């Protein structure tokens, strides 16, 4: 009897899980239309500078023009894909690494545009290290790399550590010969630098520039100085991603969302120092000094068109492979489209 009871319980559990999956699938493709005729969608954001395009689209009324309202859900690299797959969000502002990792697992995701290019990274050294090696923000990249050859570096991300490695190797410095300290977060990187436990760290802006603003370090390398991090070499920096089933079931909403984001990136491209852009950046990254926000925004390539290209995607795949993030990364023509752009 125990055997049969266990089998029955397993069968009921399996049926419940299947039912839940089916319901999730239905919810994933549904839309919520209000009395005002606007469709409300949930958007996964990461709380970084690349969220700016979506926030500007809302601030400037571009989503309203397409009868869309947005709700923001702050996600991490570890939770973004699962949120999209479960239907918790309909659109995801996603990094190439996460998008390609999802594709490598066979997940039915679709990139419908790019909303920011390059890697807005900053390599910041402590004041003491800068003085010891006579480094400034204007020191040539080769001289900086040679100074880092005998140093202690902090790393809170395998990806940024690998990106630092690309830069160092390009100037004949073996990153394996440095002393690396693993830290849990960029905030921990900053704290360790201030305490003198590490000589430098690398992470996405605005943290490095904020360290410099606070007088605790000097940013000695960025995408303007390191071509390996720039848009031209690394490919696209951010994708607007949706589940294929949602896009198919909701083509008008998908097109409206992609179009609004493209309107926003085009606006930012020509209004980098505009009060509206700064205002939205302040909301996106609260507590960050205005000069740091302006400099961080300028390090991103804001495309006038969100169109994806095979050549650009191939550069992205090559870059992601070069840092070892997704060794089996690949993208096919079924994984991206420009048909939802104007």
N, C-alpha and C positions, 0 to 999 in steps of 0.2 A: 504493500500500500504506500509506503514511503516513497518508493521509486515512482509510482504513478502520480502521487501528489506533487513530487518535485518536478516531474515532467510537465504536469498541468500548470504549475506555477510558472515554470520557464516559458511555456507557451503563452500564458496570459501576459507575462512581462514583455515578451517579444512583440505580442500584438499591440500592447500599450505603447511601446517604443515606436513601432511602425506607424501607429495612429498619430503619435506626437510629431513624427517626422513629416507625415503627410500634411498635418495642420500647419507646421512650420513652413512647408513649401507653399501652401496656399497664402499664408500671411506674408510670405516673402514677396509674392507677386501682387499683393493687394495695394490699393492706394486709399488715402484718407482725404476725401474732398469735403471742405467745409461749406457753410451756407454762403460764403462769399465767392464760391467757385474755385478757390485755390486748393491745390493739392499739397498736403504736408508730407515732407520726407525727412528721414533722419540721416544725418551725415556724420561719418566718422572722421574726426580730426585728431591731430597729435599734439597740439599746443606748441608748434614751432613756426618758423617764419613762412613755411610753405602754405600754412592755413590762410595767409593774408588774402589770396585771390578769392577764396570762398567768402570770407568776411566782407571784402570790398563789394562783392556781388550783391550781398544783402544790404550793405550800407547805401549803395548807389541805386538800389531799387531794381536791379537787373532780374532778380528772381521774381519780383512782383510783376514785371513785364511779361513773364512767362507763366503767370498764375501758380507760382510755387512759393511755399513757405518752408523754411528749414528749421530743424531742431538739431543742435550739436550734441554729439556724444564723443567725449574725449577718450581716446583709445591709445594703447601702446603697440609696439611692434609685435608683441606676443598675443594681443587680443583682437587686433584689427581684422584679420582674415576670418576668425571664428564669428565675429559679430556680423560680417557681411554674409557669411554662409548661413547663419541662423535667421537672417532677416531682421536682426536688431537694428541694422542700418541698411539703407538702400543704396547709398553712395559712400565711397571710401576714398579719402585723400591719401594715397598710398605711395610708399617708396618703391623704386624699382626692385630692390632686394626682396621685399615682402611679396610683391606681385609675382616675380619670377619663382620665388619659393612656393607660392600657391599653385602656380602652373606645373611645377615639377611634381606636385602631389596629385595632379590630375583634376584640380578643382576648376569648375566652369566659370572663371572670371574673365571679364572683358575690359580692356582699357579703351576709354572713349575720348581721350584727350590728354594732353600734357599741360600742366599749369605752373611750371617753374623748372628752370634748367640749372644744371651744375650742382656742385657740392659746397654750400657756404660754410666751409670749415675754417677754424682758426687754430693755429699752433701758438700757444702762449708760454713764454718762459718766465721764470721768477725774476724779480728785480735784481736779486743778488747774482743770478746766473748771467743776466744781461750785462751787468756791470763788469763781471769777471771776464766775459768774452767780447766786450765792447759791441754788443748787439743793439740795434734799434729797429723800429718798424721799417726803415728804409734799407736795412742791410741786405745785400744780394743773397738770393736763395742758396747759392753754392757755399757761401761763407757761413750761413746759418747752419746748413747741413753738416759741414765739417766741425762746427762747434758742438753739435749734438752727438757727435761720434763717441764722446766719453761723458755720458750723462745718465741720469736716472729719470725715466719717463713714467707718467701715469696713464693708465688705460682703463676705461670703463665700458668699452665696446670693442668686440673683435673686429668689427668693420672699420672703425676709425683707426685702430691700431694698424690694420693692414693698409689703410690709406696713407698713414704716416710712413709706412714701409715703402710704398711706391715712390714717395718723394725722396726719401733717404737713398734708396737704391739708385735713383736717377742721378745722384751726385756722388756715387761711389762709396756710400756708407752702408755697412751691413747692419740692419736693424736687430739682428740676432745677437750682436755683440753689446747692445745696450742693456742696462738693467731696467726691467719693466716691473712696475708695481700694479697689480690688478686692484681696481677700485670699483665699488658698486654703482656709482652714478657720476654724471658730470659735476654735480654739487660736491661730491666727495673728492673729485679731482681738484676742484677749486680750493677746498679746505686743506687738502694735502699740500698744495702748492704754497699757500699762505703760511703753513706751518714749517715749510722748508723740508718736507719729507721727500719731495720730488723736485726736479729741475724744470719740468715742463709737462704739458699734456695737450691733447688735441681733441676737439669736439666741435659740434655744430654751433654756429652763432645763434644767439647773441652772447653766450657765456664768456668766450674768450675776450671779446671786446669790452664786456662789462668788468672783467678782471682788470683789464688795462685802464678803464675809466676810473676804477676804484684805487688805482695806484699800486696794485699788487703784482703787476707783471707787464710784459710787453708782447704784443702779437707780432711775431716775426715771420709768419708764413700764412698765406691765404690763397684763394683761387686766382687772385690777380697776379700772384707771384709764382704759383705752382700750377703749371699747365695740366698736370696729371689729375687735378681736381676740377678743372674748368669744364664748362659745358661742351666745348668743342671736342675734348678727348673722352670725357666720361659719358656723353650722351645725355638723355633726358634725366632731370632730377626728381620729377614727381609725376604721378599719373592720377587721373580721375578714373576710378574703377567701379564697376557694377557687376552684379551676377548676370550671366547671359539670359537666364530665364526672366529676370525682372525687365531687362531692356526690351526683350521681345514682347512681353505682355504690356509694357507701358512705354511705347516709343515716343509719344508726345512729351511726357514728363522727362524722359531721358534726354531728348533733344533740347528741351527747355533748360535743363540743368547744365548740360555741357555748353550750350550757347551762352548762358549767363556767366559761367566761369571764364569763358574765352573773352567776353566783354570786359570782365574785371582785370584779367591779366594784361589785356591791351591798354586799359586805362592806367594801370600801375606803370607799365613800360614808359609811358609819356608823362607821368606825374609822380616821379620818384620822391620829390620833395614837397609834394602837395599836402596841404593841411588834412585833407580827407584820408590820405594814405597813412599819415602819421597818427591820426586819431584812431583809425582801425588797428594799426600796429600796437598802439597803447592798450587797446582792449584785448588784442590777441596775446600780447606778452606783457601783462601788467607788472609794474615795478621796474621795468627796464628803462634806463635813461634815454631821453629823446635822441641824443647824438649817436648812441649805440644802435637804436632802432633804425635810424636813417642809414647808417653804414651797413647794417645787416641786410636791409632791403636792397641796397645797391649791389650786394654780392650775388644776388639771384638774377638769372636771365628770365625776365618775364615775357613770354612769347606773345606777339601780336596775334598769332594764330595757334590754336591748340592742336593743330593737325599733327598726327604721328606719321613717321616715315619708316620704311623698312631699314634704311641706312642708319637712322637714328636709333632704332631699336637694336640693331646689330651692335652698335657702339655700346649701348647700355649693357647688353648681354656680355660683351667682351670685358667691360669694366667690372661687372659683378663677379665674373669668373676670375679676373686678375687679382681680386682681393680674397678669393676663396670663400665668398659668402654663400654662393649656390653653385657648386662645382658642375652640376648637370643642367645649368640654366639654358633654356632655349625658348623661343617664341615662334609661333606659327601665324599665318595670316588669319586664322580663326580666333586668335586671342586679342586682336585689336581692330578698331574700325574708326573711320572718320565720318561715317554716315549720319551721326547725330550732331555734327557740327554744321553751322550755317554755310 
